[in-house]
Amino acid sequence: MALSRRELLQRGAVAGAFMALTSNPVLAQLARAPRLIPWRNWSGAQTCLPLARLAPKTLDELVQVITQAPGKVRPVGSGHSFSALVPTDGTLLSLSFFNGLLEHDPQTLQATFAAGTPMSRMGQALKDVGQALPNMADIDYQTLAGAISTSTHGTGVGFTSYSGCVTGLQLVTAQGEVLECDASRHPEVFSAARVSLGALGVATKVRLQNRAPYRLRERQWIAKTEELLEDVGKNTRENQHWEMLVVTHSDYALSIALNETTDPETPPIDPAEAGGNEFVSIIEKLDKYGSDFPDARRTLLNSLRFFASFDDRVAESFQVYANVRNVRFNEMEYSVPAEHGPACLREILKLINDKDLRTWFPIEYRYVKADDIPLSMFEGRDSCSISVHQHYTMDHHNFFAAVEPIFWKYAGRPHWGKLHTLNARTLQPLYPRWDAFTRVRRELDPSGKFLNAHLSSILGVA
Ligand SMILES: Cc1cc2nc3c(=O)[nH]c(=O)nc-3n(C[C@H](O)[C@H](O)[C@H](O)COP(=O)(O)OP(=O)(O)OC[C@H]3O[C@@H](n4cnc5c(N)ncnc54)[C@H](O)[C@@H]3O)c2cc1C
């Protein structure tokens, strides 16, 4: 087989890097198979062919990987980010062996987990020690480190993202230093590392401020989107956690309210039918009929209020928050100042309607409390998070490109884990404490070991 000079050089570089990787006994053992294994994210839109995919079992092994792996290193969680935070042609580093509850304090209701723990494993573990997370996102497939790295959030005007609940963490830096960080030890690093995009080092432990366990009642009902928007103040004030899934090309939305209760648990339901899943399936079907009869599409979609009905359910908080998402999609989400939420949503709906943009996935509309973390989307302002989705088989580029300028108009900040087209030049003005983050990053990782092309672009590193 004849190889071009370029191919020879490429293969030589891979072989050289692999030799470097395997010359260290720990790395050699970890990188057992000399073959490249592709990686892709949940939606399939992000892919890469890393030189090695490593999962160290101990802190010592982790330090060796970070300090001795050739080229770049990217920590990865469950691959549930839509944006290109993870892809690398260097080393992909999983903390899947850093898993489980490490310690807890019954007085302060704080608990420390290994950073690679999937959120789905935390609810029961916390309940067993008399604690619970104050709020959760709408899925629990993320790892704890992955979730805090992007300021992953649920909904509720009184609740911050997961990052706002972090009271301490352990971070391994590019030099292999193990830093214990909290409000009094390495406070500047701690502050920045609560939303780090995986650009400051590898988090190995995370301490969270929790509360006592509680049950939630979930109530879902379909109502006119405009009426729900007019009542937004009441909906958010009167419900601990309120959100809506707005059906595009229709006049209706699914309103979802979660409130604490001491009522007994209702019989368990199939998770595939919870959290709007059944609702999404009905919309998908109605949209299919609707595309054959475009003039009747709105009437057809509006008829879903007759098809969908929902029973209240009561269960432990972590069972209610988490949903199964079995329809794959790509997503763009921006957080705008809370008071601009209704106007921003109205404008998006008008655009979709006026331009007849091809989409059927509901728009998610939520509220999140302000925090003080330099790169959090919620830094310094109570926010309304609005997410637009596109089924993974449908082109999302044109749809997202049409909607994105509306978010910019309302000073929206993009969710770090979701799709957007901003770069450092456009992001920096949105974050008053931008320099606090970039300074810490430069100090901890001057050679850019933890960067990839996307991070270099959004953080403005040449
Ligand atoms: C179906 C679905 C539903 C979602 N729902 C929500 C939602 O309700 N609310 C919301 O806010 N977001 C939501 N998201 C987005 C998701 O929560 C975030 O993108 C989250 O960061 C993914 O976590 P992960 O474990 O998959 O991490 P990954 O996507 O694998 O990585 C995310 C970031 O974390 C970094 N990282 C991972 N591990 C470490 C570590 N040990 N140390 C340092 N950095 C690390 C990575 O380098 C990367 O920068 C959803 C995504 C999907 C696919």
The ligand as an SDF file (V2000), in Angstrom:
LIG
                    3D

 53 58  0  0  0  0  0  0  0  0999 V2000
  -30.7730   15.0360   27.3100 C   0  0  0  0  0  0  0  0  0  0  0  0
  -30.0360   16.1740   27.9760 C   0  0  0  0  0  0  0  0  0  0  0  0
  -30.6710   16.8980   28.9550 C   0  0  0  0  0  0  0  0  0  0  0  0
  -29.9990   17.9610   29.5830 C   0  0  0  0  0  0  0  0  0  0  0  0
  -30.6540   18.6600   30.5540 N   0  0  0  0  0  0  0  0  0  0  0  0
  -30.0500   19.7150   31.1320 C   0  0  0  0  0  0  0  0  0  0  0  0
  -30.7070   20.4710   32.1390 C   0  0  0  0  0  0  0  0  0  0  0  0
  -31.8220   20.1540   32.5650 O   0  0  0  0  0  0  0  0  0  0  0  0
  -30.0620   21.5640   32.6240 N   0  0  0  0  0  0  0  0  0  0  0  0
  -28.8250   21.9500   32.1850 C   0  0  0  0  0  0  0  0  0  0  0  0
  -28.3100   22.9750   32.6500 O   0  0  0  0  0  0  0  0  0  0  0  0
  -28.1520   21.2190   31.2820 N   0  0  0  0  0  0  0  0  0  0  0  0
  -28.7310   20.1120   30.7430 C   0  0  0  0  0  0  0  0  0  0  0  0
  -28.0400   19.3790   29.8140 N   0  0  0  0  0  0  0  0  0  0  0  0
  -26.6360   19.7070   29.5420 C   0  0  0  0  0  0  0  0  0  0  0  0
  -25.6880   18.9130   30.4760 C   0  0  0  0  0  0  0  0  0  0  0  0
  -26.1760   18.8980   31.7940 O   0  0  0  0  0  0  0  0  0  0  0  0
  -24.3040   19.5470   30.5300 C   0  0  0  0  0  0  0  0  0  0  0  0
  -23.7880   19.7110   29.2520 O   0  0  0  0  0  0  0  0  0  0  0  0
  -23.3220   18.7750   31.4180 C   0  0  0  0  0  0  0  0  0  0  0  0
  -22.1170   19.4930   31.4710 O   0  0  0  0  0  0  0  0  0  0  0  0
  -23.0500   17.3610   30.9240 C   0  0  0  0  0  0  0  0  0  0  0  0
  -22.3570   16.6360   31.9160 O   0  0  0  0  0  0  0  0  0  0  0  0
  -21.4580   15.3810   31.5180 P   0  0  0  0  0  0  0  0  0  0  0  0
  -21.1460   14.6000   32.7470 O   0  0  0  0  0  0  0  0  0  0  0  0
  -22.0700   14.6360   30.3990 O   0  0  0  0  0  0  0  0  0  0  0  0
  -20.1100   16.0920   31.0680 O   0  0  0  0  0  0  0  0  0  0  0  0
  -19.4200   16.2090   29.6280 P   0  0  0  0  0  0  0  0  0  0  0  0
  -20.4120   16.7060   28.6610 O   0  0  0  0  0  0  0  0  0  0  0  0
  -18.7280   14.9410   29.3270 O   0  0  0  0  0  0  0  0  0  0  0  0
  -18.3620   17.3480   29.9520 O   0  0  0  0  0  0  0  0  0  0  0  0
  -18.8070   18.6520   30.2570 C   0  0  0  0  0  0  0  0  0  0  0  0
  -17.6420   19.5030   30.7440 C   0  0  0  0  0  0  0  0  0  0  0  0
  -17.2060   19.0100   32.0110 O   0  0  0  0  0  0  0  0  0  0  0  0
  -15.7930   18.8470   31.9940 C   0  0  0  0  0  0  0  0  0  0  0  0
  -15.4470   17.7980   32.9510 N   0  0  0  0  0  0  0  0  0  0  0  0
  -15.9470   16.5540   33.0260 C   0  0  0  0  0  0  0  0  0  0  0  0
  -15.3790   15.8960   34.0640 N   0  0  0  0  0  0  0  0  0  0  0  0
  -14.5100   16.7520   34.6410 C   0  0  0  0  0  0  0  0  0  0  0  0
  -13.6200   16.6710   35.7480 C   0  0  0  0  0  0  0  0  0  0  0  0
  -13.5100   15.5750   36.4870 N   0  0  0  0  0  0  0  0  0  0  0  0
  -12.8760   17.7630   36.0540 N   0  0  0  0  0  0  0  0  0  0  0  0
  -12.9700   18.8980   35.3280 C   0  0  0  0  0  0  0  0  0  0  0  0
  -13.7830   19.0180   34.2650 N   0  0  0  0  0  0  0  0  0  0  0  0
  -14.5480   17.9690   33.9360 C   0  0  0  0  0  0  0  0  0  0  0  0
  -15.4920   18.4990   30.5480 C   0  0  0  0  0  0  0  0  0  0  0  0
  -14.1410   18.7260   30.2390 O   0  0  0  0  0  0  0  0  0  0  0  0
  -16.4320   19.4490   29.8300 C   0  0  0  0  0  0  0  0  0  0  0  0
  -15.8560   20.7230   29.7470 O   0  0  0  0  0  0  0  0  0  0  0  0
  -28.6620   18.2950   29.1940 C   0  0  0  0  0  0  0  0  0  0  0  0
  -28.0240   17.5360   28.2050 C   0  0  0  0  0  0  0  0  0  0  0  0
  -28.6960   16.4850   27.5990 C   0  0  0  0  0  0  0  0  0  0  0  0
  -27.9890   15.6790   26.5450 C   0  0  0  0  0  0  0  0  0  0  0  0
  1  2  1  0
  2  3  1  0
  2 52  2  0
  3  4  2  0
  4  5  1  0
  4 50  1  0
  5  6  2  0
  6  7  1  0
  6 13  1  0
  7  8  2  0
  7  9  1  0
  9 10  1  0
 10 11  2  0
 10 12  1  0
 12 13  2  0
 13 14  1  0
 14 15  1  0
 14 50  1  0
 15 16  1  0
 16 17  1  0
 16 18  1  0
 18 19  1  0
 18 20  1  0
 20 21  1  0
 20 22  1  0
 22 23  1  0
 23 24  1  0
 24 25  2  0
 24 26  1  0
 24 27  1  0
 27 28  1  0
 28 29  2  0
 28 30  1  0
 28 31  1  0
 31 32  1  0
 32 33  1  0
 33 34  1  0
 33 48  1  0
 34 35  1  0
 35 36  1  0
 35 46  1  0
 36 37  1  0
 36 45  1  0
 37 38  2  0
 38 39  1  0
 39 40  1  0
 39 45  2  0
 40 41  1  0
 40 42  2  0
 42 43  1  0
 43 44  2  0
 44 45  1  0
 46 47  1  0
 46 48  1  0
 48 49  1  0
 50 51  2  0
 51 52  1  0
 52 53  1  0
M  END
$$$$
